[in-house]
Amino acid sequence: MPSKPLQHAEYDDIADEYAASKQLPFRTVVEAPTLFSLVGDVQGLAVLDLPCGDGTYSRALARRGAASVQGIDLSSAMIERARQAERQAPLGISYRVGDAADLGIVGAFDLILASYLFNYAQTRAQLLVFARVVYANLKPGGRLVGMNDNPRTSLDRYGSYAAYGFSREVERPRREGARVRYSFFRPNGTSFGFDNFWLAPQTYEEVFAEAGLAGFRFVDPLAASPEGEDWSGFLRDCPITGLAAHRPG
Ligand SMILES: C[S@@+](CC[C@H](N)C(=O)[O-])C[C@H]1O[C@@H](n2cnc3c(N)ncnc32)[C@H](O)[C@@H]1O
């Protein structure tokens, strides 16, 4: 259990809409295939999905043969959605509310999936806390894979991705801790969104090494695009990125 009471989480207000956004083509064509290619074979693995959100990827990895999946998220509304899906179609996944910054050791995992966790760190110190939590919960030889806001993009790649259903703006000047605002468009012309934070790519590299995680790298996304669709414009200097590292064996 968390050692302090949890605050109202940003995603409590947008849980349904965020979950619906998992059906947007940029997620199904780019995000999910990139993540699955990083994940590889999960048969028999103990997996921690941190943060699990509504459990979209927890369920996918359970279906792909993971031996166990535990999902943890700061937002109780997201966890309730995940639990509801588990009640409707049980896959043996356990979900709970928790703060990655205050998690301690919850298990010894072969694989930690961190899909959009690290971009919530506003400072180097916060990123180090997240990276240390990952290290502490991996078995020696265990792997970290995930997705992230892409801190490597050039400044002119912020702005509207209207064709893909969202926009992404960064506070200027883009310095450590600068706010990155994602807004998703609703059919009625309004939008909802959330904030991430920018830290330099080099900060990520230094922090993961400092936490004891080896081989940290950002991984350029791929597109599993339907025939006839050209995703090269989205993939060029892509707003999202894969990432990977491992705990030395
Ligand atoms: C963009 S969503 C991604 C959810 C899921 N990984 C996915 O890819 O669908 C980000 C999630 O991170 C959660 N989150 C933010 N800060 C967190 C923290 N410190 N500990 C645990 N979860 C956190 C939010 O509640 C939200 O559900």
The ligand as an ORCA input file, in Angstrom:
! r2SCAN-3c Opt
* xyz 0 1
  C      -0.704      8.727    -20.786
  S      -1.377      7.679    -19.547
  C      -0.681      6.108    -20.023
  C      -1.399      4.929    -19.450
  C      -0.918      3.585    -20.012
  N       0.466      3.327    -19.683
  C      -1.135      3.554    -21.495
  O      -0.164      3.595    -22.256
  O      -2.309      3.487    -21.891
  C      -0.405      8.134    -18.175
  C      -0.816      7.481    -16.878
  O       0.200      7.735    -15.912
  C      -0.421      7.809    -14.647
  N       0.543      8.422    -13.741
  C       1.025      9.693    -13.780
  N       1.929      9.871    -12.795
  C       2.016      8.687    -12.128
  C       2.757      8.242    -11.002
  N       3.585      9.056    -10.333
  N       2.590      6.971    -10.566
  C       1.728      6.132    -11.202
  N       0.995      6.497    -12.267
  C       1.140      7.766    -12.727
  C      -1.683      8.583    -14.930
  O      -2.642      8.417    -13.922
  C      -2.101      7.990    -16.268
  O      -2.996      6.906    -16.117
*
